[in-house]
Amino acid sequence: LERNRATREGGVRAALRVDNGRIAVTVEGPEAAQPCRVVLIGVWRERTVPIARGENRGLKAAYSNVVRSFVDLGGWSGGARSYEAARGDADFYVVLVQQGESARPGPIVAAARR
């Protein structure tokens, strides 16, 4: 799936590695038609929380794929580039390479999960 997506989107590839409390991200591909942003998203697989108020007070709610952090690692416009971030409180991470800017995001051209 990732190989097919990279080919379809012009060969852009993203990779993600978690080592010793650090997250290493690499993005590579031909020169981008539009500038891209590289973002790192930290996710909890599942969390159960008590409900403290309202008609469901005293019950618990289970949530899946809870986004815990969203970090803009910087820009990418082609070639090979590496990024690094500290590991946070997350079960897994997703990196997105997305055309456009934060205020006007465009299509996602590459993604990786670890």
C-alpha positions in Angstrom: 0.0 0.0 0.0 2.7 2.5 0.9 4.8 1.7 -2.2 1.7 2.1 -4.4 0.8 5.4 -2.7 4.3 6.8 -3.1 4.3 6.0 -6.8 0.9 7.5 -7.3 1.8 10.7 -5.5 5.0 11.3 -7.4 7.4 9.1 -5.4 7.4 11.0 -2.1 8.2 8.6 0.8 8.1 9.2 4.6 9.7 6.9 7.2 9.5 7.0 11.0 11.8 5.4 13.6 11.6 5.5 17.4 14.8 5.0 19.3 16.0 5.8 22.8 13.3 8.4 23.5 13.8 10.2 20.2 11.7 10.1 17.0 13.5 10.2 13.7 11.6 11.1 10.5 12.9 11.1 7.0 11.2 12.3 3.9 12.5 11.9 0.4 11.3 12.4 -3.1 11.5 14.5 -6.2 11.1 18.3 -6.0 7.6 19.0 -4.8 5.1 20.9 -7.0 4.0 22.9 -3.9 5.8 23.4 -0.6 4.8 20.8 2.0 4.7 20.7 5.8 5.8 17.7 7.8 3.8 17.0 10.9 4.2 14.4 13.7 1.1 13.1 15.5 1.2 11.2 18.7 -1.7 8.8 19.3 -3.0 6.7 22.2 -4.5 3.4 21.0 -7.3 3.5 23.6 -8.2 5.3 26.8 -11.1 4.9 29.2 -12.2 7.9 31.2 -14.8 8.4 33.9 -17.7 10.7 33.2 -18.0 13.1 36.1 -21.1 15.1 35.2 -24.4 15.0 33.3 -26.8 12.1 32.8 -24.0 9.6 32.3 -22.2 10.6 35.5 -20.5 7.6 37.1 -20.1 5.7 33.8 -17.0 5.3 31.7 -16.3 6.1 28.1 -13.7 4.4 26.0 -12.0 6.3 23.2 -9.9 4.9 20.4 -7.1 6.6 18.4 -6.9 9.6 20.7 -4.6 12.3 19.3 -2.2 13.4 22.1 0.1 15.7 20.2 0.5 17.5 16.9 3.9 18.8 16.1 4.9 20.8 13.0 8.4 19.5 12.2 9.0 22.0 9.4 8.9 22.4 5.6 9.8 20.1 2.8 10.1 20.9 -0.9 11.9 17.9 -2.3 15.0 15.8 -2.0 16.0 14.0 1.2 15.5 15.6 4.6 15.6 14.4 8.2 13.7 15.7 11.3 13.9 14.7 14.9 11.6 15.2 17.9 11.5 14.0 21.5 9.3 11.0 22.2 6.1 12.0 24.2 3.2 10.2 25.8 1.9 8.2 22.9 1.4 4.6 22.0 2.3 5.2 18.3 3.1 8.0 16.0 2.0 9.1 12.5 4.0 11.4 10.2 2.2 13.3 7.4 3.7 15.2 4.5 1.0 17.6 3.4 1.0 20.2 0.7 0.1 23.8 1.7 0.5 25.7 4.9 -1.0 25.2 8.4 -3.7 27.8 7.6 -4.5 26.3 4.2 -3.6 22.6 4.2 -3.8 20.6 1.0 -3.5 17.0 0.0 -1.4 14.5 2.0 1.4 13.3 -0.3 3.1 10.8 2.0 2.5 9.2 5.4 4.1 6.7 7.8 3.1 5.1 11.1 5.2 3.5 13.8 
